[in-house]
């Protein structure tokens, strides 16, 4: 892969460059909240998962959830970031109806995770290194609901106190594509590490999108921050809209104001909410109820040893050990569940065929990415609710590998499997789809084909080699696709090349 080459945006008065930073909020995968034992289960009735701590009852003290600390460290390790052995929880003071304490417990100067770098792959084959500034832990606020009553706002505190990891990038991204690739890479990493489920439709992951524009090489421009964007597609739309909006304003002689904005998915546009707060507006100070968080390097090293194989390492193994293409490897590791299915499929095939995985890995990868993913997309399903189990998939591929059925017949069997839920061996047996490898039977059919197409035989022998495919097709047609293609090719060659 080659290194990234900067791309500029053409304006009416010359080139511009967009500068993007993301603040990703990832909900920590834990059964209870950051400072209380209340449940974090999604979809419960409003205000049914609220403790005295969550609702800020007088005299209630926060108690740190140790599992949330572990999860934050695991995430930092998965991203290759520095883990700070000492960090501090601070109070971030602001006032909303859904923030019962009147402050948020967060981290400011001393976060639990420090700097690192994320390498992302772009569509043109280049890579881009994007800096991570920090990861800090903080508690989520509640939720204001404006659509429950014509004149009143309701408040649900179920999310109040839920542990969030805020992953802050450096302003290193220069296009919507790069930002999308970075977000997807972070999502993949936290899902592999088991620290966040990444379910954006449930609010488990969202991003604040910081955008500014400048002339190439100039100082950073004034940025805007669009809050709580909950899909990669929307995030990219925010960047595209904000980039063009800011360029148009500047080229018309206007000024960009630092502000917080919101995104409207219906129109693909952003609109202003309020002027952007600075750190001093929040009056950060160390939380007096929580001691500094300190742990040993041995504690961190033990967590590092227990991390699963991460996507970049898995992708390299797929390429080097299994011989599959870079593209296929990247597609398979992008989602942990897809990679798990593929590896389980290889293990099952190894048992069924007695062959080494490298022998059939490419064929298996092509089937998963092409046939299976295509069918799942058409049905609106994911690998986790696939109608084709790992064992049935392995059985279907094994029937091809041992020559019982041809590749074309395998596609027909796969369609029947999707429709009926039956296993491939049963389908092949009931419908008589076994591949014909009897040389005598195939030779007899080839003789018929050649006798019926004498003029084509003469043209082939006269130098028109491309007609060979015609004879193969005619033979397969007469056998209804059941003839072994290798046997057909060998016998045809022997008869045509006399």
C-alpha atoms as one frame of an Amber mdcrd trajectory, in Angstrom:
protein
   0.000   0.000   0.000   1.112   3.546  -0.701   1.078   6.528   1.587  -1.712
   9.073   1.682  -1.600  11.991  -0.768  -3.501  15.152   0.316  -6.539  16.175
  -1.707  -7.931  19.692  -1.892 -11.414  21.044  -2.488 -11.900  23.458  -5.351
 -13.655  26.681  -4.401 -14.541  29.731  -6.468 -11.397  31.512  -5.219  -8.949
  28.594  -5.147  -8.132  25.452  -3.204  -9.316  24.683   0.315  -8.496  21.966
   2.768 -10.923  20.511   5.305  -9.650  19.653   8.798 -11.626  17.060  10.770
 -11.458  15.752  14.311 -13.810  13.241  15.923 -14.871  12.752  19.516 -16.298
   9.236  19.602 -18.505   8.308  22.545 -18.490   4.546  23.061 -20.634   3.004
  25.788 -18.617   0.669  27.965 -19.813  -2.925  27.777 -20.671  -3.616  31.414
 -23.713  -4.827  33.306 -23.795  -1.857  35.673 -23.081   1.867  35.508 -19.801
   3.694  36.120 -20.469   4.724  39.728 -23.480   2.643  40.788 -24.930  -0.851
  40.526 -27.875   0.134  38.323 -28.412  -1.955  35.197 -27.314  -0.748  31.746
 -29.766  -2.951  29.819 -31.084  -1.271  26.685 -34.794  -0.783  26.019 -36.171
  -0.841  29.560 -39.113   1.281  30.624 -38.119   4.908  31.425 -36.694   5.522
  34.899 -36.618   1.842  35.889 -32.816   1.597  36.037 -32.054   4.484  38.353
 -30.287   4.375  41.714 -30.002   7.107  44.343 -26.534   7.861  42.888 -27.899
   8.159  39.294 -30.617  10.552  40.429 -28.214  12.600  42.612 -30.041  12.121
  45.884 -28.359  14.101  48.703 -25.556  12.305  50.513 -25.035   9.639  47.817
 -21.388   8.896  46.961 -20.046   7.414  43.704 -18.160   4.094  43.816 -15.974
   3.239  40.821 -16.985   0.184  38.782 -13.721  -1.729  38.398 -14.884  -3.530
  35.258 -15.381  -0.184  33.498 -11.758   0.674  34.317 -10.597  -2.624  32.853
 -12.660  -2.049  29.727 -11.171   1.418  29.179  -7.637   0.022  29.519  -8.434
  -2.842  27.125  -9.683  -0.321  24.594  -6.540   1.797  24.935  -4.384  -1.303
  24.457  -6.385  -2.394  21.406  -5.802   1.048  19.864  -2.083   0.912  20.679
  -2.282   3.945  22.971  -0.308   4.856  26.078  -1.985   3.723  29.309  -1.628
   6.236  32.141  -1.032   4.495  35.468  -2.504   7.492  37.282  -5.641   9.359
  36.225  -8.114  11.714  37.882 -11.883  12.071  37.735 -13.078  15.676  37.418
 -16.389  17.451  37.677 -17.547  19.129  34.483 -20.180  21.674  35.511 -23.173
  22.481  33.340 -26.907  22.541  33.800 -29.491  20.556  31.837 -32.786  19.048
  32.955 -31.456  15.545  32.288 -28.276  16.077  34.355 -29.562  15.719  37.927
 -26.218  16.379  39.623 -25.649  19.678  37.845 -22.262  18.301  36.795 -20.851
  15.357  34.888 -18.086  13.194  36.361 -15.500  13.040  33.594 -11.728  13.313
  33.105  -9.894  16.391  31.915  -6.148  16.917  32.407  -5.313  13.364  33.501
  -7.215  10.813  31.364  -6.879   7.064  31.755  -5.531   6.602  28.195  -3.092
   8.868  26.382  -1.827   9.245  22.820  -1.667   6.666  20.059  -2.079   6.181
  16.320  -4.639   4.421  14.142  -3.769   3.357  10.573  -6.753   3.219   8.223
  -7.067   1.829   4.699  -8.673   4.031   2.063 -10.590   3.002  -1.041  -7.813
   4.015  -3.449  -5.372   1.607  -1.786  -3.547   4.239   0.258  -3.242   4.287
   4.039  -3.561   7.181   6.456  -2.231   7.425  10.003  -4.568   9.302  12.344
  -3.508  10.355  15.804  -5.498   9.593  18.949  -5.149  12.320  21.556  -6.779
  10.547  24.497  -9.475   8.275  25.820 -11.215   9.332  28.998 -14.020   7.827
  31.037 -17.140   9.761  31.892 -20.732   9.187  32.953 -23.556   9.732  30.491
 -26.427  12.142  31.140 -30.106  11.203  31.063 -32.416  11.766  28.120 -34.833
  14.644  27.582 -37.960  13.581  25.682 -39.750  16.423  23.914 -42.318  14.318
  22.033 -44.280  12.868  24.971 -46.388  15.923  25.817 -47.478  19.022  23.857
 -46.120  21.540  26.386 -43.815  19.625  28.723 -40.480  17.834  28.482 -40.126
  14.441  30.158 -36.826  13.118  31.503 -35.644   9.478  31.456 -32.669   8.823
  33.754 -32.003   5.235  32.645 -28.830   6.351  30.849 -27.755   8.677  33.661
 -24.452   7.349  34.975 -23.820   4.860  32.157 -20.071   4.583  31.515 -18.801
   6.178  28.312 -15.363   6.142  26.743 -14.744   9.393  24.899 -12.097   8.737
  22.244 -10.684  12.035  20.997  -8.772  12.095  17.716  -6.225  14.637  16.651
  -7.337  16.938  13.794  -5.602  14.682  11.248  -8.458  13.779   8.906  -8.855
  15.602   5.611 -11.956  14.061   4.025 -15.262  12.436   4.865 -13.857   9.142
   3.587 -10.961   9.269   6.054 -13.295  10.110   8.932 -15.576   7.219   7.973
 -12.640   4.824   7.765 -11.338   5.990  11.149 -14.725   5.605  12.846 -15.215
   2.138  11.363 -11.727   1.118  12.506 -12.412   2.267  16.078 -15.754   0.453
  16.029 -14.053  -2.731  14.815 -11.392  -2.484  17.534 -13.817  -2.021  20.438
 -15.990  -4.869  19.186 -12.983  -7.202  18.901 -11.784  -6.166  22.354 -15.284
  -6.745  23.742 -15.414  -3.298  25.338 -18.373  -1.798  23.410 -21.041  -3.485
  21.301 -20.882  -0.711  18.689 -24.669  -0.698  18.182 -25.117   2.796  16.788
 -28.876   2.402  16.417 -29.086   1.902  20.193 -26.842   4.863  20.992 -23.899
   2.713  22.080 -21.613   4.621  19.729 -21.933   8.142  18.391 -19.636  10.965
  17.407 -19.227  14.702  17.792 -17.847  15.921  14.468 -15.423  18.883  14.447
 -14.960  20.539  11.048 -12.981  23.572   9.883 -11.550  24.672   6.538  -8.352
  26.497   5.597  -6.169  27.334   2.654  -3.623  24.532   2.075  -0.762  24.946
   4.551  -2.405  27.801   6.486  -3.261  27.877  10.197  -6.320  25.955  11.352
  -9.616  27.731  10.759 -12.452  28.205  13.241 -14.208  24.892  13.833 -17.780
  23.886  14.423 -18.876  20.828  16.395 -21.904  18.826  15.291 -23.159  16.782
  18.222 -24.357  13.199  18.638 -24.140  11.882  15.075 -25.214   8.251  15.227
 -24.233   6.689  11.897 -21.177   6.705   9.661 -23.289   7.812   6.701 -24.688
  10.765   8.635 -21.217  11.679   9.880 -19.913  11.826   6.315 -22.920  13.944
   5.290 -22.161  16.353   8.142 -18.587  16.746   6.920 -19.597  17.274   3.290
 -22.267  19.835   4.215 -20.154  21.732   6.771 -17.161  21.856   4.411 -19.170
  23.429   1.606 -21.083  25.726   3.974 -17.910  27.099   5.536 -16.130  27.555
   2.204 -19.113  29.440   0.782 -19.242  31.760   3.818 -15.512  32.506   3.707
 -15.482  33.096  -0.040 -18.351  35.552   0.387 -16.265  37.487   2.925 -18.078
  36.128   5.980 -16.780  34.718   9.267 -17.117  31.233  10.778 -18.258  31.283
  14.397 -17.165  28.585  16.809 -20.426  26.910  17.709 -22.228  23.678  18.461
 -24.504  22.469  15.663 -27.048  19.712  15.112 -27.641  17.480  12.103 -30.991
  16.932  10.395 -30.958  13.518   8.634 -34.082  14.407   6.643 -32.360  17.292
   4.837 -28.695  16.327   5.235 -27.966  19.765   6.719 -26.680  21.188   9.996
 -28.009  24.121  11.991 -26.685  26.151  14.914 -27.547  25.256  18.515 -25.393
  27.447  20.720 -21.980  29.087  20.892 -19.249  26.558  21.603 -18.222  26.270
  25.235 -14.536  26.307  26.189 -12.977  24.259  28.978 -13.092  27.203  31.392
 -16.849  27.461  30.890 -17.237  24.046  32.501 -15.145  24.988  35.568 -13.405
  21.621  35.774 -12.016  20.577  39.140 -11.051  17.159  40.624 -14.063  15.338
  42.026 -13.722  15.530  45.830 -15.596  12.223  46.282 -13.189  10.163  44.175
  -9.510   9.505  44.852  -7.043   9.525  41.924  -7.162   6.259  40.008  -3.870
   4.367  40.295  -2.839   0.892  39.163   0.373  -1.004  38.407   2.058  -1.829
  35.111   1.581  -5.504  35.971  -2.185  -4.920  36.031  -2.004  -3.407  32.539
   0.299  -6.140  31.223  -2.088  -8.829  32.471  -4.984  -7.210  30.593  -2.827
  -6.960  27.455  -2.051 -10.695  27.565  -5.761 -11.509  27.671  -6.719  -9.419
  24.644  -8.036 -11.461  21.702  -6.347 -11.439  18.302  -7.005  -7.960  16.888
  -8.192  -7.273  13.317  -4.898  -6.114  11.780  -3.069  -9.165  13.140  -5.872
 -11.461  12.011  -5.865  -9.936   8.535  -2.109 -10.474   8.158  -2.523 -14.090
   9.278  -5.306 -14.683   6.753  -3.089 -13.319   3.967   0.208 -14.961   4.902
  -0.913 -18.265   6.435  -4.055 -18.959   4.411  -3.105 -17.308   1.112  -6.312
 -15.318   0.647  -6.261 -11.924  -1.044  -5.780  -8.640   0.816  -9.264  -7.543
  -0.215 -10.960 -10.711   1.025  -8.999 -10.607   4.272 -10.011  -6.976   4.893
 -13.689  -7.754   4.260 -13.664 -10.785   6.559 -12.012  -9.082   9.542 -14.056
  -5.862   9.359 -16.735  -7.438  11.585 -15.694  -9.816  14.357 -18.732 -12.042
  13.808 -17.829 -12.464  10.122 -14.245 -13.406  10.958 -15.446 -15.863  13.609
 -17.849 -17.512  11.134 -15.073 -17.847   8.545 -12.630 -19.397  11.016 -15.250
 -21.822  12.330 -16.041 -22.748   8.710 -12.359 -23.527   8.034 -12.130 -25.651
  11.189 -15.221 -27.639  10.179 -13.899 -28.101   6.626 -10.551 -29.277   7.929
 -12.307 -31.999   9.929 -14.554 -33.027   7.026 -11.907 -33.138   4.295  -8.743
 -33.992   6.222  -6.966 -31.328   4.162  -4.924 -28.331   5.357  -6.872 -25.071
   5.615  -4.704 -23.311   3.034  -5.912 -25.764   0.376  -9.509 -24.542   0.524
  -9.237 -21.149   2.304  -9.572 -19.103  -0.896 -12.594 -21.110  -2.050 -14.200
 -20.731   1.382 -13.501 -16.986   1.499 -15.006 -16.475  -1.957 -18.125 -18.418
  -0.942 -18.575 -16.478   2.313 -18.032 -13.046   0.732 -19.843 -13.739  -2.524
 -22.654 -16.246  -2.025 -23.356 -16.005   1.716 -22.922 -12.245   2.212 -24.900
 -11.588  -0.964 -27.806 -13.718   0.260 -27.718 -12.161   3.730 -27.738  -8.638
   2.301 -30.698  -9.483   0.078 -32.573 -10.881   3.094 -31.617  -7.953   5.343
 -29.792 -10.249   7.771 -26.362 -10.406   9.391 -24.064 -13.361   9.931 -25.379
 -13.794  13.471 -28.854 -14.703  12.189 -27.690 -16.499   9.043 -29.997 -19.323
   7.914 -26.874 -21.226   6.799 -25.048 -22.653   9.792 -21.284 -23.127   9.846
 -21.707 -26.920   9.630 -24.076 -26.727   6.643 -21.745 -24.288   4.890 -18.791
 -26.604   5.475 -20.822 -29.567   4.225 -21.718 -27.735   1.007 -18.104 -26.773
   0.328 -16.859 -30.268   1.187 -19.207 -31.737  -1.441 -17.514 -29.488  -4.008
 -14.008 -30.206  -2.802 -14.429 -33.993  -2.974 -16.067 -33.768  -6.410 -19.538
 -34.926  -5.362 -21.119 -31.806  -6.913 -19.905 -29.178  -9.347 -19.592 -25.470
  -8.633 -22.701 -24.725 -10.676 -24.751 -27.371  -8.894 -23.457 -26.042  -5.566
 -25.070 -22.677  -6.309 -28.402 -24.404  -6.959 -28.081 -26.391  -3.737 -27.272
 -23.192  -1.832 -30.480 -21.547  -3.083 -32.513 -24.572  -1.993 -30.820 -24.496
   1.412 -31.896 -20.866   1.822 -35.484 -21.665   0.843 -35.970 -24.887   2.814
 -33.416 -24.894   5.619 -32.421 -28.444   4.612 -28.814 -29.636   4.727 -26.844
 -29.921   1.457 -26.320 -33.698   1.564 -30.047 -34.317   1.881 -30.784 -31.951
  -1.036 -28.149 -33.543  -3.278 -29.419 -37.058  -2.494 -33.126 -36.283  -2.914
 -32.718 -34.354  -6.164 -30.078 -36.638  -7.686 -27.529 -33.884  -8.108 -24.336
 -35.891  -7.621 -21.641 -35.093 -10.123 -21.045 -37.646 -12.881 -17.402 -38.710
 -13.019 -17.926 -41.967 -14.928 -15.630 -41.498 -17.930 -17.613 -43.973 -20.020
 -20.902 -42.123 -19.549 -19.320 -38.718 -20.157 -17.423 -39.980 -23.214 -20.677
 -41.204 -24.740 -22.275 -37.774 -24.303 -19.200 -36.029 -25.756 -19.402 -38.264
 -28.830 -23.012 -37.125 -29.279 -22.017 -33.454 -28.965 -19.221 -33.792 -31.515
 -21.426 -35.699 -33.934 -24.137 -33.020 -33.721 -21.663 -30.163 -34.274 -19.323
 -31.372 -37.029 -18.877 -27.920 -38.587 -17.719 -26.498 -35.227 -15.332 -29.455
 -34.829 -13.745 -28.649 -38.195 -13.457 -24.922 -37.309 -11.830 -25.813 -33.961
  -9.330 -28.095 -35.636  -8.772 -25.333 -38.169  -7.439 -23.041 -35.451 -10.474
 -21.530 -33.703  -9.429 -22.621 -30.197 -12.073 -20.473 -28.494 -14.732 -22.967
 -29.630 -13.521 -25.336 -26.932 -15.757 -23.530 -24.427 -18.719 -24.164 -26.726
 -18.154 -27.934 -26.577 -17.774 -27.841 -22.804 -21.034 -25.911 -22.520 -22.919
 -28.316 -24.770 -21.650 -31.313 -22.812 -22.597 -29.767 -19.458 -26.008 -28.876
 -20.860 -26.700 -32.491 -21.871 -25.655 -33.701 -18.404 -27.729 -30.963 -16.703
 -24.542 -29.626 -15.160 -23.758 -32.904 -13.385 -20.662 -33.924 -15.354 -17.336
 -33.459 -13.641 -15.819 -30.436 -15.461 -12.269 -31.768 -15.159 -13.226 -35.080
 -16.748 -15.158 -33.247 -19.476 -12.153 -31.060 -20.277  -9.742 -33.985 -20.387
 -11.926 -36.148 -22.635 -12.787 -33.273 -24.977  -9.107 -32.377 -25.396  -8.225
 -35.956 -26.214 -10.973 -36.222 -28.837 -10.655 -32.767 -30.435  -6.870 -32.652
 -30.588  -6.540 -35.844 -32.677
